[in-house]
Amino acid sequence: MTNVAQKNCLENFAIYCGTYAKYNSGSIEGAWLNLSDYQSYDELLTAMKKHHEDENDPEFHFQDYECDN
């Protein structure tokens, strides 16, 4: 059996996060967020909310992703 090192697929995984309100208004404004920068979902959610703090209750829209794998 060959020993194959497994890579964590999230190490180089990024999402582009916008909101439905911005998108429906004709804007694709958002932010690239590298998932490896966050220790938990709550940290990621906090970052998404901070980027879209101009909205009272943003509905997040993942418009793109990048991954090395």
N, C-alpha and C positions, 0 to 999 in steps of 0.2 A: 504494500500500500504506500502510495506517495504522500509525503507530508506537505500539505499545501497551506500556506499561511493565509488566514482569512483577514480581509480588510473590513473595517467598520464602514458600512456604506454611508453613514451620516457624517464621517470626517470631512468630506469635501462636497457636501450637499447644501445647496442654497436655494431659497425660494424668493420669488419676487412678490411682495405682499402689497396689494392695493385694497380698495374697498369698493363695494358695489355702488355706493352713492357717488363716488368720484367717477367710476367707470360709466355709470348711467348718465352722468353729466358731461361725458365726452373726454374725461381725463384718465390717463393711465398712470398718473403720479402714484408712486409707491416707493418701496425700499427693498434692496437685496439684503436678505438676512441669512447668514451662515449658521446652520443648525448647530455646528460644533461650538459656537460661541456661547451656547446656553446650556446650563446644567439640568434644566427641567422645562416642562411645558409651560409652567407658570412664568418662568423668566422670559421665554419666547413671547408669550401672550402680553407681558408687560412691555416688551420692546415694540410689539406691533401697536399696542394702544398708545404708547408714547409718540410714535411716528405719526399716528393719525389722531392726535389729541384735538384737532380742529373739529372733530365730529363727536357728538354726544354719545352715541352708541354705535360705533362702526361695525359693519358687517364685512369681515375680511374676505378678500378675493385673491386667491393665489393665481397669478397670471402667467408665471413661468417658473422653471426650475433649472438648475444646473447640477450635474453630478459627474465626477471623474470616472465612475465605474460604468 
